[in-house]
Amino acid sequence: MQPVEAVVPGVRGRVLGVLTRVETELTIRTVSRLAGASVQQTATVIAELVGLGMVTRRDAGSSALVALERENEAVGAVLGLAQVGERVMERLRDSAHDIEPQPASLIVFGSFARGDARLTSDLDVLAVRPIGLCPDDAAWLDSLGKWESTARRIVGNPAHMLVVSQEEVKGLMRRRSGPWRAIEAEGITLVGSSLSSHASVAS
């Protein structure tokens, strides 16, 4: 998730996004490369941010080194925005404890787990149904649906829920292609066990 770039449009957002993700000084050329903008565009934005006191600049030979001024109040707000992904996962995890019966696992995967979600990205979630729970159990489906609605409000993006049973996991994990290995490698477990733990015990 790149919330700074999503909220602050254009080159300014991309430059600020780059600077929030590093704590060392960077050359303007490096910032421009990471931000996907021209050196001239980046230099213009940097000059504006220096004027606002949000960025410090110092000359080092023929290069200029820049960094966020992290004591600046506006920069504090930008850094808070940059950390929204962590807070989103914390809120999703907290709200997931209200699901009854508790999933054997509830795992966020895809772009939100990788940290590259965009404004149009879905929140992809895998729910592993506990052993012995009927697939059409009304209480389970209602509780899971309420959490999905809460997750949609927290994230601001549509949620896409994939539900499997613990019994199904082992067979699904045997597939060499498809999303299962990616979910195992990249997924963020909100409640319950990891996907691989189910694969090792499911029969």
C-alpha positions as CSV (number, residue, x, y, z in Angstrom):
1,M,0.0,0.0,0.0
2,Q,1.3,3.4,-1.0
3,P,-1.0,5.8,0.9
4,V,1.2,8.9,0.4
5,E,1.1,8.6,-3.3
6,A,-2.6,7.8,-3.2
7,V,-3.5,10.9,-1.2
8,V,-1.0,13.4,-2.6
9,P,-1.3,13.4,-6.3
10,G,1.4,13.6,-9.0
11,V,5.1,14.0,-8.7
12,R,4.8,15.6,-5.3
13,G,3.2,12.5,-3.8
14,R,5.7,10.2,-5.4
15,V,8.7,12.3,-4.2
16,L,7.2,12.4,-0.7
17,G,6.6,8.7,-0.8
18,V,10.2,8.0,-1.7
19,L,11.5,10.2,1.1
20,T,9.2,8.6,3.7
21,R,10.7,5.2,3.0
22,V,14.3,6.1,3.7
23,E,16.0,7.8,6.6
24,T,19.3,8.6,4.8
25,E,20.1,11.5,2.5
26,L,19.5,10.9,-1.2
27,T,20.6,12.8,-4.3
28,I,17.9,14.4,-6.4
29,R,18.8,12.1,-9.3
30,T,18.2,9.1,-7.0
31,V,14.9,10.5,-5.8
32,S,13.8,11.1,-9.4
33,R,14.6,7.6,-10.4
34,L,12.8,6.0,-7.5
35,A,9.8,8.4,-7.9
36,G,9.6,7.7,-11.7
37,A,9.9,11.4,-12.5
38,S,12.3,13.5,-14.5
39,V,15.2,15.2,-12.7
40,Q,13.8,18.6,-13.5
41,Q,10.3,17.7,-12.1
42,T,11.9,16.3,-9.0
43,A,14.1,19.3,-8.5
44,T,11.1,21.6,-8.7
45,V,9.2,19.6,-6.2
46,I,12.2,19.4,-3.8
47,A,12.7,23.2,-4.0
48,E,9.0,23.7,-3.0
49,L,9.3,21.3,-0.1
50,V,12.6,22.9,1.0
51,G,10.7,26.2,1.0
52,L,8.0,24.7,3.2
53,G,10.6,23.4,5.6
54,M,9.6,19.8,4.9
55,V,12.9,18.8,3.3
56,T,16.5,19.7,4.1
57,R,19.0,20.1,1.3
58,R,22.8,20.4,1.5
59,D,25.5,20.5,-1.1
60,A,28.0,17.7,-1.3
61,G,30.5,18.5,-4.1
62,S,28.6,18.6,-7.3
63,S,25.5,16.9,-5.9
64,A,22.7,18.0,-3.6
65,L,21.6,15.7,-0.8
66,V,18.1,15.9,0.4
67,A,16.1,14.3,3.2
68,L,12.8,14.8,5.1
69,E,12.9,17.1,8.0
70,R,11.3,14.7,10.4
71,E,10.8,17.3,13.2
72,N,8.5,19.3,10.8
73,E,4.9,19.1,11.9
74,A,3.6,18.6,8.3
75,V,6.2,15.9,7.7
76,G,4.9,14.2,10.9
77,A,1.4,14.0,9.2
78,V,2.9,12.6,6.0
79,L,4.9,9.9,8.0
80,G,1.6,9.0,9.8
81,L,0.0,8.6,6.4
82,A,2.9,6.4,5.3
83,Q,2.3,4.1,8.3
84,V,-1.4,3.7,7.6
85,G,-0.8,0.2,6.2
86,E,0.4,-1.1,9.5
87,R,-2.5,0.5,11.4
88,V,-4.9,-1.0,8.8
89,M,-3.6,-4.5,9.5
90,E,-3.8,-3.9,13.3
91,R,-7.5,-2.9,13.0
92,L,-8.3,-5.8,10.7
93,R,-6.6,-8.2,13.2
94,D,-8.5,-6.7,16.2
95,S,-11.9,-6.9,14.4
96,A,-11.2,-10.4,13.3
97,H,-11.4,-11.6,16.9
98,D,-15.1,-10.9,16.8
99,I,-15.8,-13.6,14.2
100,E,-17.6,-16.5,15.7
101,P,-16.7,-19.3,15.4
102,Q,-13.1,-18.2,15.0
103,P,-11.6,-19.1,11.6
104,A,-8.8,-21.7,11.7
105,S,-7.0,-19.0,9.8
106,L,-7.8,-15.6,8.3
107,I,-5.1,-14.4,6.0
108,V,-4.7,-11.3,3.9
109,F,-2.9,-11.9,0.6
110,G,-2.3,-10.2,-2.7
111,S,-1.5,-6.5,-3.2
112,F,-2.4,-5.5,0.4
113,A,-0.1,-8.1,1.9
114,R,2.7,-7.2,-0.5
115,G,2.3,-3.5,0.3
116,D,1.6,-2.4,-3.3
117,A,-2.2,-2.0,-3.2
118,R,-3.6,0.9,-5.2
119,L,-6.9,2.9,-5.1
120,T,-8.6,0.2,-7.2
121,S,-7.1,-2.8,-5.5
122,D,-9.3,-5.4,-3.8
123,L,-8.6,-6.6,-0.3
124,D,-8.0,-10.3,-0.8
125,V,-8.7,-12.5,2.2
126,L,-8.5,-16.3,2.7
127,A,-10.7,-17.7,5.4
128,V,-10.0,-21.3,6.5
129,R,-13.1,-22.9,8.0
130,P,-12.6,-24.9,11.1
131,I,-12.8,-28.7,11.0
132,G,-16.4,-29.9,11.6
133,L,-18.1,-26.6,10.8
134,C,-20.8,-27.0,8.1
135,P,-20.0,-24.8,5.0
136,D,-23.5,-23.2,5.2
137,D,-23.5,-22.7,9.0
138,A,-25.7,-19.5,9.3
139,A,-23.9,-18.1,12.4
140,W,-20.5,-18.5,10.7
141,L,-21.5,-16.9,7.4
142,D,-23.2,-14.0,9.2
143,S,-20.2,-13.3,11.4
144,L,-17.8,-13.6,8.5
145,G,-20.0,-11.3,6.4
146,K,-20.1,-8.7,9.2
147,W,-16.3,-8.8,9.4
148,E,-16.0,-8.4,5.6
149,S,-18.2,-5.3,5.8
150,T,-16.1,-3.9,8.6
151,A,-12.9,-4.6,6.7
152,R,-14.3,-2.8,3.6
153,R,-14.9,0.3,5.8
154,I,-11.5,0.1,7.4
155,V,-9.6,-0.2,4.1
156,G,-11.9,1.8,1.8
157,N,-11.6,-0.9,-0.9
158,P,-13.8,-3.8,-1.9
159,A,-13.1,-7.0,-0.1
160,H,-12.9,-10.4,-1.8
161,M,-13.2,-13.4,0.4
162,L,-12.1,-16.9,-0.5
163,V,-13.3,-19.6,1.9
164,V,-11.8,-23.1,2.1
165,S,-12.0,-25.8,4.8
166,Q,-9.0,-27.1,6.7
167,E,-9.6,-30.4,5.0
168,E,-9.2,-28.8,1.6
169,V,-5.9,-27.0,2.4
170,K,-3.5,-29.9,2.0
171,G,-4.7,-30.7,-1.5
172,L,-4.7,-27.1,-2.6
173,M,-1.2,-26.6,-1.3
174,R,0.0,-29.5,-3.5
175,R,-0.7,-27.4,-6.6
176,R,2.6,-26.1,-7.9
177,S,0.9,-23.3,-9.8
178,G,-1.8,-20.9,-8.7
179,P,-2.1,-18.6,-5.8
180,W,-1.5,-21.0,-2.9
181,R,2.3,-20.9,-2.7
182,A,2.1,-17.1,-3.0
183,I,-0.5,-16.9,-0.2
184,E,1.8,-19.1,1.9
185,A,4.9,-17.0,1.2
186,E,3.3,-13.5,1.3
187,G,0.1,-13.8,3.3
188,I,-0.4,-11.9,6.5
189,T,-2.2,-14.0,9.1
190,L,-4.7,-12.0,11.1
191,V,-6.0,-14.8,13.3
192,G,-5.3,-18.6,13.6
193,S,-2.5,-20.5,12.1
194,S,-0.4,-20.1,9.0
195,L,-1.5,-21.8,5.8
196,S,1.5,-24.2,5.8
197,S,0.6,-25.5,9.3
198,H,-2.8,-26.6,8.1
199,A,-1.2,-28.3,5.1
200,S,1.0,-30.4,7.4
201,V,-1.8,-31.7,9.6
202,A,-4.8,-31.8,7.3
203,S,-5.8,-35.3,6.1
